[in-house]
């Protein structure tokens, strides 16, 4: 069950990071030059926060 929970969380975080990146690019009205790096940073921050939250709630 733990694997399913973390897989669903990873999918949600991936989609959230993409949505946030697209919002940033809409704000600046152009694609960022290093968009992969920005995406990875957003995803890393969300992953650390999300997985820490799940662990602290003892859901997994």
C-alpha positions in Angstrom: 0.0 0.0 0.0 2.9 2.3 0.7 4.1 2.0 -2.9 0.7 3.0 -4.2 0.5 6.0 -2.0 3.9 7.3 -2.9 3.3 6.6 -6.6 0.1 8.6 -6.5 1.8 11.4 -4.6 4.6 11.5 -7.1 2.2 11.8 -10.0 0.3 14.6 -8.3 3.5 16.4 -7.5 4.7 16.0 -11.1 1.5 17.5 -12.4 1.6 20.3 -9.8 5.2 21.2 -10.7 4.3 21.4 -14.4 1.3 23.6 -13.6 3.4 25.9 -11.5 6.1 26.1 -14.2 3.5 27.0 -16.8 2.1 29.7 -14.5 5.6 31.2 -14.2 6.1 31.1 -17.9 2.7 32.8 -18.5 3.7 35.5 -16.0 6.9 36.2 -17.9 5.2 35.7 -21.3 8.0 33.5 -22.6 9.5 30.1 -22.1 12.3 30.0 -19.6 15.8 29.3 -21.0 16.6 26.7 -18.3 13.0 25.4 -17.9 14.2 21.8 -17.1 16.3 23.1 -14.2 13.4 25.2 -12.8 11.0 22.3 -13.2 13.4 20.0 -11.3 13.8 22.5 -8.5 10.1 23.0 -8.2 9.6 19.2 -8.2 12.3 18.6 -5.6 10.8 21.2 -3.2 7.3 19.7 -3.6 8.6 16.2 -3.2 10.5 16.9 0.0 7.5 18.7 1.5 5.0 16.1 0.3 6.9 13.0 1.3 7.8 14.5 4.6 4.2 15.3 5.3 3.1 11.8 4.4 5.7 10.3 6.7 4.8 12.6 9.5 1.1 11.7 9.2 2.1 8.0 9.3 0.0 7.4 6.2 2.7 5.1 4.8 
